[in-house]
Amino acid sequence: MCPPHGKVAMWISKILAAVAIWGTFWAILGDEALPGGNFFSILVLIYACVIAAALVELTPFPSLLGMLLVGFCLRNIPKIDVGRDIDKSWASTLRTIALVVILIRAGSGLDPNALKKVKWMALRLAFFPCVVEAAVDAVIAHFLLDFPWMWAFVMGFVFSAVSPAVVVPSMIGVQERGLGVDEGIPTLLIAACSVNDVIAISGFGIVLGMSFSNANLIYNIFHGPLELVIGVAFGVFSGVLFWFIPNKNSKNLLMYRFIMVTAFGLLATFGFRVAKFPGAGALGTLIMAFVAGIGWRHRGWTSTDYPIKGVLAKCWKVFQPLLFGLIGNAVSIENLQSGDIGIGVGMLFIGLAARLAVTFLSSFGMDFNLKEKLFITISWLPKATVQAAIGPVALDTARQENASEDVIAIATSILTFAVLSILITAPLGAAGIGLTAPILLKKSTRVDVDEDVEALESKESEKQDHHLNGVNNPAFQNSQSDVSVSEVITTKF
């Protein structure tokens, strides 16, 4: 069909854009953009991940699985292993940038009003399962894998985070279907998921910083809390600063706010890493986005009209294939030891069992029935985004610190176990939420506004027809109908 339109036109546009981008970089970089070069390998990885994600989206599983598998295959399958040509420093930098996008998106997505309503329940669901799973995994890693205690807790906190990439979209889908809405379950889980990630990322950063500290014992003891204080202080200060800069009446306000929050997030994440406080950067970026969002909502933007969410979602579409593809690409079959893999999988399931048990117990005291508590427990199963984001951080940090081979081997094992946790729990969690929601949750008793409006308009039309002989003014009839519809909408909202 000429000219092409619809999906055909979309794919032609993407292919032409890809060719143009490659051609431009070939003209600038030369051999780096040819097969065997770093940029060529990254470009192949990105587009292969995009195609794999599109195919996996046709299934009930999350698209990130396709990206992980593509990254793994491009590293380990002979003849197509172009992933081996990706420079490790490039991979580390790109993963860190993707982490910043995730943190900003998670922080800005926290609704303060919704968080106030479920704050204590959300804190319970976020804190207790996370800490218990981290402790259980750390004990297993120390005694069965001979990890030092600090590194055992590093892996414990990597495992202990719930995946917002799986939970949040799944809860939005549950909410749109009207399941558990009256009880506030989707809102509770979305809020608790974000807080859980804060705890896991904070714990991970603090313990990782202590692992590489060469200072005395007193400094090591206070290094973690100091990192926490620095991260919170940076986040609050920069977040409040963005309430006033740029001015809310500035032209291109959305663009400037996006640039400022992203630039400060990158500065914090890379800068605090150089200053030997890697956890402070991640925590500060998350808090910065949340605090900035509070002020922006009070200065014109609302929770329903929050335009920066759309911009961050588009950025995530760019960095998502990079992040998950590079994570899969970091796992080499050559480095896998069958004995350690078996212990790692066993540790994952033991930690999950402890986590789910504590999650179920934490739901007591809340006004939920047994089925709803079971659904909350199942929803706390999937792992993906945080594991993909912070899993490689330990390995990247070990290499930057010129750590010993033993430490690098431990960090590599942590990355491998993080990928395994994603491959196992992400599909189980996504499928579990989708399949059990209609069975365990109640359908909302609230009628959709559009249905009410449509029904009322139909009734008004009948009424107008019935009184047509008595009232011949069409404008009057339309006015009456409009007022009635307006009353319904006003009553609903």
RACOR-V385641 format. One record per helix or strand of 2 or more residues. SS is the DSSP state (hx for helix, st for strand). FROM is the first residue (numbers start at 1). TO is the last residue. If there is no record, write none. Layout:
SS | FROM | TO
SS | FROM | TO
//
This chain:
hx | 6 | 33
hx | 38 | 56
hx | 64 | 76
hx | 82 | 85
hx | 88 | 109
hx | 112 | 117
hx | 119 | 144
hx | 149 | 159
hx | 164 | 176
hx | 185 | 211
hx | 217 | 244
hx | 253 | 274
hx | 278 | 298
hx | 308 | 329
hx | 333 | 335
hx | 338 | 362
hx | 370 | 379
hx | 385 | 400
hx | 405 | 440
hx | 449 | 466
hx | 474 | 492
//
